[in-house]
Amino acid sequence: MSTDPTDARLTALEIKASFMEDTLDRLNEVVVRQQRQIELLTRELLALREQQGSDAATPRSLRDELPP
């Protein structure tokens, strides 16, 4: 079994391609997880803005704003 330089190069390239595919899959998982977090935070921010907007519609007493 002789080690042909072409075979060795091909094997090295296959190994690199395998590692790159694994890395790409892991990075894709990170991107998907981050996108879900962004969507969740966006929904929470919109809910807070709506809540703040509804709070502004109700009259407030200045006594509620004064520190104790």
N, CA, C and O atoms as a Tinker XYZ file with bonds, in Angstrom:
   272  protein
     1  N      0.844000   -1.164000    0.000000    73     2
     2  CA     0.000000    0.000000    0.000000    64     1     3
     3  C      0.895000    1.235000    0.000000    63     2     4     5
     4  O      1.396000    1.652000    1.044000    81     3
     5  N      1.087000    1.809000   -1.172000    73     3     6
     6  CA     1.941000    2.992000   -1.266000    64     5     7
     7  C      1.109000    4.245000   -1.038000    63     6     8     9
     8  O     -0.080000    4.296000   -1.354000    81     7
     9  N      1.759000    5.237000   -0.489000    73     7    10
    10  CA     1.067000    6.494000   -0.218000    64     9    11
    11  C      1.353000    7.457000   -1.364000    63    10    12    13
    12  O      2.392000    8.116000   -1.412000    81    11
    13  N      0.426000    7.511000   -2.250000    73    11    14
    14  CA     0.523000    8.407000   -3.388000    64    13    15
    15  C      0.270000    9.833000   -2.899000    63    14    16    17
    16  O     -0.684000   10.053000   -2.153000    81    15
    17  N      1.094000   10.811000   -3.295000    73    15    18
    18  CA     0.889000   12.187000   -2.832000    64    17    19
    19  C     -0.511000   12.723000   -3.181000    63    18    20    21
    20  O     -1.090000   13.511000   -2.433000    81    19
    21  N     -1.029000   12.289000   -4.309000    73    19    22
    22  CA    -2.367000   12.744000   -4.697000    64    21    23
    23  C     -3.416000   12.189000   -3.740000    63    22    24    25
    24  O     -4.347000   12.893000   -3.351000    81    23
    25  N     -3.258000   10.917000   -3.364000    73    23    26
    26  CA    -4.199000   10.312000   -2.415000    64    25    27
    27  C     -4.117000   11.003000   -1.050000    63    26    28    29
    28  O     -5.138000   11.236000   -0.404000    81    27
    29  N     -2.908000   11.322000   -0.623000    73    27    30
    30  CA    -2.727000   11.993000    0.665000    64    29    31
    31  C     -3.371000   13.382000    0.635000    63    30    32    33
    32  O     -4.022000   13.790000    1.597000    81    31
    33  N     -3.186000   14.100000   -0.468000    73    31    34
    34  CA    -3.798000   15.431000   -0.588000    64    33    35
    35  C     -5.315000   15.325000   -0.615000    63    34    36    37
    36  O     -6.011000   16.129000    0.005000    81    35
    37  N     -5.824000   14.335000   -1.332000    73    35    38
    38  CA    -7.266000   14.147000   -1.407000    64    37    39
    39  C     -7.845000   13.807000   -0.034000    63    38    40    41
    40  O     -8.902000   14.313000    0.343000    81    39
    41  N     -7.159000   12.959000    0.698000    73    39    42
    42  CA    -7.605000   12.602000    2.049000    64    41    43
    43  C     -7.593000   13.830000    2.961000    63    42    44    45
    44  O     -8.525000   14.036000    3.738000    81    43
    45  N     -6.552000   14.633000    2.867000    73    43    46
    46  CA    -6.472000   15.843000    3.689000    64    45    47
    47  C     -7.608000   16.803000    3.340000    63    46    48    49
    48  O     -8.202000   17.415000    4.227000    81    47
    49  N     -7.905000   16.931000    2.057000    73    47    50
    50  CA    -9.005000   17.808000    1.649000    64    49    51
    51  C    -10.355000   17.278000    2.134000    63    50    52    53
    52  O    -11.221000   18.057000    2.533000    81    51
    53  N    -10.535000   15.972000    2.100000    73    51    54
    54  CA   -11.780000   15.385000    2.592000    64    53    55
    55  C    -11.940000   15.627000    4.091000    63    54    56    57
    56  O    -13.041000   15.907000    4.565000    81    55
    57  N    -10.850000   15.519000    4.826000    73    55    58
    58  CA   -10.891000   15.764000    6.274000    64    57    59
    59  C    -11.238000   17.228000    6.542000    63    58    60    61
    60  O    -12.076000   17.525000    7.393000    81    59
    61  N    -10.595000   18.139000    5.816000    73    59    62
    62  CA   -10.887000   19.559000    5.993000    64    61    63
    63  C    -12.343000   19.864000    5.648000    63    62    64    65
    64  O    -13.007000   20.623000    6.355000    81    63
    65  N    -12.833000   19.277000    4.570000    73    63    66
    66  CA   -14.224000   19.500000    4.163000    64    65    67
    67  C    -15.182000   18.986000    5.226000    63    66    68    69
    68  O    -16.213000   19.604000    5.490000    81    67
    69  N    -14.848000   17.866000    5.830000    73    67    70
    70  CA   -15.690000   17.311000    6.883000    64    69    71
    71  C    -15.741000   18.237000    8.097000    63    70    72    73
    72  O    -16.811000   18.490000    8.651000    81    71
    73  N    -14.573000   18.739000    8.503000    73    71    74
    74  CA   -14.529000   19.669000    9.635000    64    73    75
    75  C    -15.276000   20.964000    9.311000    63    74    76    77
    76  O    -15.975000   21.510000   10.165000    81    75
    77  N    -15.129000   21.450000    8.091000    73    75    78
    78  CA   -15.811000   22.684000    7.701000    64    77    79
    79  C    -17.325000   22.481000    7.682000    63    78    80    81
    80  O    -18.072000   23.376000    8.078000    81    79
    81  N    -17.777000   21.331000    7.233000    73    79    82
    82  CA   -19.210000   21.046000    7.228000    64    81    83
    83  C    -19.758000   20.999000    8.654000    63    82    84    85
    84  O    -20.843000   21.516000    8.923000    81    83
    85  N    -19.012000   20.384000    9.559000    73    83    86
    86  CA   -19.423000   20.330000   10.959000    64    85    87
    87  C    -19.471000   21.739000   11.560000    63    86    88    89
    88  O    -20.419000   22.082000   12.266000    81    87
    89  N    -18.464000   22.538000   11.283000    73    87    90
    90  CA   -18.430000   23.909000   11.788000    64    89    91
    91  C    -19.587000   24.725000   11.228000    63    90    92    93
    92  O    -20.208000   25.503000   11.952000    81    91
    93  N    -19.876000   24.554000    9.958000    73    91    94
    94  CA   -20.985000   25.263000    9.340000    64    93    95
    95  C    -22.319000   24.875000    9.973000    63    94    96    97
    96  O    -23.175000   25.732000   10.191000    81    95
    97  N    -22.499000   23.599000   10.267000    73    95    98
    98  CA   -23.725000   23.148000   10.932000    64    97    99
    99  C    -23.863000   23.777000   12.318000    63    98   100   101
   100  O    -24.948000   24.220000   12.696000    81    99
   101  N    -22.765000   23.814000   13.072000    73    99   102
   102  CA   -22.817000   24.421000   14.406000    64   101   103
   103  C    -23.085000   25.920000   14.336000    63   102   104   105
   104  O    -23.845000   26.454000   15.144000    81   103
   105  N    -22.471000   26.595000   13.383000    73   103   106
   106  CA   -22.723000   28.024000   13.216000    64   105   107
   107  C    -24.170000   28.283000   12.809000    63   106   108   109
   108  O    -24.777000   29.255000   13.258000    81   107
   109  N    -24.718000   27.428000   11.973000    73   107   110
   110  CA   -26.113000   27.561000   11.580000    64   109   111
   111  C    -27.031000   27.425000   12.791000    63   110   112   113
   112  O    -28.004000   28.169000   12.917000    81   111
   113  N    -26.731000   26.489000   13.675000    73   111   114
   114  CA   -27.524000   26.327000   14.893000    64   113   115
   115  C    -27.466000   27.587000   15.754000    63   114   116   117
   116  O    -28.473000   27.990000   16.336000    81   115
   117  N    -26.296000   28.204000   15.835000    73   115   118
   118  CA   -26.145000   29.435000   16.612000    64   117   119
   119  C    -26.986000   30.550000   15.996000    63   118   120   121
   120  O    -27.661000   31.289000   16.712000    81   119
   121  N    -26.945000   30.670000   14.685000    73   119   122
   122  CA   -27.709000   31.713000   14.001000    64   121   123
   123  C    -29.203000   31.513000   14.219000    63   122   124   125
   124  O    -29.929000   32.477000   14.463000    81   123
   125  N    -29.667000   30.274000   14.133000    73   123   126
   126  CA   -31.085000   29.986000   14.353000    64   125   127
   127  C    -31.478000   30.347000   15.784000    63   126   128   129
   128  O    -32.518000   30.969000   16.000000    81   127
   129  N    -30.666000   29.969000   16.751000    73   127   130
   130  CA   -30.950000   30.288000   18.152000    64   129   131
   131  C    -30.964000   31.797000   18.378000    63   130   132   133
   132  O    -31.832000   32.305000   19.087000    81   131
   133  N    -30.017000   32.515000   17.788000    73   131   134
   134  CA   -29.980000   33.960000   17.938000    64   133   135
   135  C    -31.194000   34.614000   17.285000    63   134   136   137
   136  O    -31.731000   35.583000   17.820000    81   135
   137  N    -31.632000   34.100000   16.141000    73   135   138
   138  CA   -32.805000   34.659000   15.488000    64   137   139
   139  C    -34.048000   34.471000   16.355000    63   138   140   141
   140  O    -34.892000   35.363000   16.438000    81   139
   141  N    -34.157000   33.319000   16.995000    73   139   142
   142  CA   -35.290000   33.099000   17.904000    64   141   143
   143  C    -35.246000   34.079000   19.077000    63   142   144   145
   144  O    -36.278000   34.611000   19.485000    81   143
   145  N    -34.054000   34.314000   19.612000    73   143   146
   146  CA   -33.914000   35.265000   20.716000    64   145   147
   147  C    -34.274000   36.675000   20.264000    63   146   148   149
   148  O    -34.929000   37.416000   20.996000    81   147
   149  N    -33.849000   37.045000   19.064000    73   147   150
   150  CA   -34.173000   38.375000   18.539000    64   149   151
   151  C    -35.674000   38.525000   18.384000    63   150   152   153
   152  O    -36.237000   39.558000   18.745000    81   151
   153  N    -36.327000   37.501000   17.851000    73   151   154
   154  CA   -37.779000   37.566000   17.675000    64   153   155
   155  C    -38.493000   37.670000   19.020000    63   154   156   157
   156  O    -39.452000   38.429000   19.155000    81   155
   157  N    -38.035000   36.918000   20.009000    73   155   158
   158  CA   -38.628000   36.985000   21.345000    64   157   159
   159  C    -38.443000   38.372000   21.956000    63   158   160   161
   160  O    -39.386000   38.936000   22.509000    81   159
   161  N    -37.246000   38.916000   21.861000    73   159   162
   162  CA   -36.974000   40.242000   22.410000    64   161   163
   163  C    -37.772000   41.319000   21.684000    63   162   164   165
   164  O    -38.216000   42.285000   22.305000    81   163
   165  N    -37.955000   41.162000   20.391000    73   163   166
   166  CA   -38.758000   42.119000   19.632000    64   165   167
   167  C    -40.202000   42.099000   20.100000    63   166   168   169
   168  O    -40.818000   43.150000   20.276000    81   167
   169  N    -40.749000   40.891000   20.303000    73   167   170
   170  CA   -42.126000   40.785000   20.794000    64   169   171
   171  C    -42.255000   41.402000   22.188000    63   170   172   173
   172  O    -43.225000   42.105000   22.469000    81   171
   173  N    -41.278000   41.141000   23.060000    73   171   174
   174  CA   -41.315000   41.709000   24.405000    64   173   175
   175  C    -41.220000   43.234000   24.361000    63   174   176   177
   176  O    -41.912000   43.920000   25.113000    81   175
   177  N    -40.370000   43.764000   23.486000    73   175   178
   178  CA   -40.237000   45.208000   23.361000    64   177   179
   179  C    -41.542000   45.833000   22.874000    63   178   180   181
   180  O    -41.959000   46.874000   23.382000    81   179
   181  N    -42.184000   45.207000   21.895000    73   179   182
   182  CA   -43.460000   45.724000   21.408000    64   181   183
   183  C    -44.527000   45.687000   22.504000    63   182   184   185
   184  O    -45.326000   46.614000   22.632000    81   183
   185  N    -44.532000   44.612000   23.290000    73   183   186
   186  CA   -45.499000   44.515000   24.391000    64   185   187
   187  C    -45.249000   45.606000   25.421000    63   186   188   189
   188  O    -46.195000   46.201000   25.937000    81   187
   189  N    -43.989000   45.872000   25.722000    73   187   190
   190  CA   -43.666000   46.932000   26.681000    64   189   191
   191  C    -44.070000   48.307000   26.139000    63   190   192   193
   192  O    -44.573000   49.148000   26.883000    81   191
   193  N    -43.851000   48.525000   24.857000    73   191   194
   194  CA   -44.249000   49.803000   24.261000    64   193   195
   195  C    -45.764000   49.963000   24.298000    63   194   196   197
   196  O    -46.272000   51.048000   24.583000    81   195
   197  N    -46.487000   48.879000   24.008000    73   195   198
   198  CA   -47.944000   48.946000   24.073000    64   197   199
   199  C    -48.408000   49.214000   25.502000    63   198   200   201
   200  O    -49.324000   50.006000   25.726000    81   199
   201  N    -47.776000   48.553000   26.462000    73   199   202
   202  CA   -48.126000   48.749000   27.869000    64   201   203
   203  C    -47.832000   50.186000   28.280000    63   202   204   205
   204  O    -48.634000   50.811000   28.974000    81   203
   205  N    -46.704000   50.704000   27.859000    73   203   206
   206  CA   -46.337000   52.075000   28.191000    64   205   207
   207  C    -47.297000   53.054000   27.527000    63   206   208   209
   208  O    -47.648000   54.076000   28.119000    81   207
   209  N    -47.721000   52.756000   26.318000    73   207   210
   210  CA   -48.664000   53.613000   25.629000    64   209   211
   211  C    -50.015000   53.620000   26.307000    63   210   212   213
   212  O    -50.667000   54.663000   26.370000    81   211
   213  N    -50.455000   52.469000   26.819000    73   211   214
   214  CA   -51.740000   52.416000   27.511000    64   213   215
   215  C    -51.645000   53.089000   28.877000    63   214   216   217
   216  O    -52.630000   53.649000   29.359000    81   215
   217  N    -50.475000   53.039000   29.502000    73   215   218
   218  CA   -50.285000   53.725000   30.784000    64   217   219
   219  C    -50.349000   55.236000   30.595000    63   218   220   221
   220  O    -50.830000   55.950000   31.475000    81   219
   221  N    -49.871000   55.725000   29.465000    73   219   222
   222  CA   -49.877000   57.161000   29.209000    64   221   223
   223  C    -51.293000   57.666000   28.978000    63   222   224   225
   224  O    -51.566000   58.845000   29.202000    81   223
   225  N    -52.198000   56.804000   28.535000    73   223   226
   226  CA   -53.572000   57.214000   28.260000    64   225   227
   227  C    -54.357000   57.421000   29.551000    63   226   228   229
   228  O    -55.327000   58.179000   29.567000    81   227
   229  N    -53.952000   56.755000   30.634000    73   227   230
   230  CA   -54.661000   56.914000   31.903000    64   229   231
   231  C    -54.093000   58.116000   32.639000    63   230   232   233
   232  O    -52.875000   58.281000   32.701000    81   231
   233  N    -54.967000   58.970000   33.206000    73   231   234
   234  CA   -54.462000   60.143000   33.937000    64   233   235
   235  C    -53.722000   59.708000   35.200000    63   234   236   237
   236  O    -54.131000   58.778000   35.896000    81   235
   237  N    -52.630000   60.403000   35.471000    73   235   238
   238  CA   -51.814000   60.077000   36.642000    64   237   239
   239  C    -51.718000   61.304000   37.537000    63   238   240   241
   240  O    -51.700000   62.445000   37.075000    81   239
   241  N    -51.660000   61.037000   38.779000    73   239   242
   242  CA   -51.521000   62.113000   39.751000    64   241   243
   243  C    -50.045000   62.460000   39.914000    63   242   244   245
   244  O    -49.188000   61.576000   39.886000    81   243
   245  N    -49.756000   63.721000   40.081000    73   243   246
   246  CA   -48.373000   64.126000   40.294000    64   245   247
   247  C    -47.843000   63.586000   41.620000    63   246   248   249
   248  O    -46.632000   63.426000   41.777000    81   247
   249  N    -48.730000   63.302000   42.576000    73   247   250
   250  CA   -48.285000   62.740000   43.858000    64   249   251
   251  C    -47.654000   61.359000   43.649000    63   250   252   253
   252  O    -46.784000   60.941000   44.413000    81   251
   253  N    -48.105000   60.660000   42.604000    73   251   254
   254  CA   -47.529000   59.338000   42.324000    64   253   255
   255  C    -46.083000   59.481000   41.839000    63   254   256   257
   256  O    -45.298000   58.540000   41.961000    81   255
   257  N    -45.729000   60.624000   41.303000    73   255   258
   258  CA   -44.390000   60.852000   40.761000    64   257   259
   259  C    -43.414000   61.337000   41.812000    63   258   260   261
   260  O    -42.204000   61.220000   41.615000    81   259
   261  N    -43.897000   61.879000   42.927000    73   259   262
   262  CA   -43.008000   62.431000   43.961000    64   261   263
   263  C    -42.333000   61.331000   44.747000    63   262   264   265
   264  O    -42.958000   60.314000   45.046000    81   263
   265  N    -41.077000   61.512000   45.085000    73   263   266
   266  CA   -40.408000   60.521000   45.919000    64   265   267
   267  C    -40.962000   60.585000   47.339000    63   266   268   269
   268  O    -41.483000   61.625000   47.742000    81   267
   269  N    -40.866000   59.531000   48.085000    73   267   270
   270  CA   -41.400000   59.507000   49.456000    64   269   271
   271  C    -40.655000   60.441000   50.386000    63   270   272
   272  O    -40.988000   60.530000   51.568000    81   271
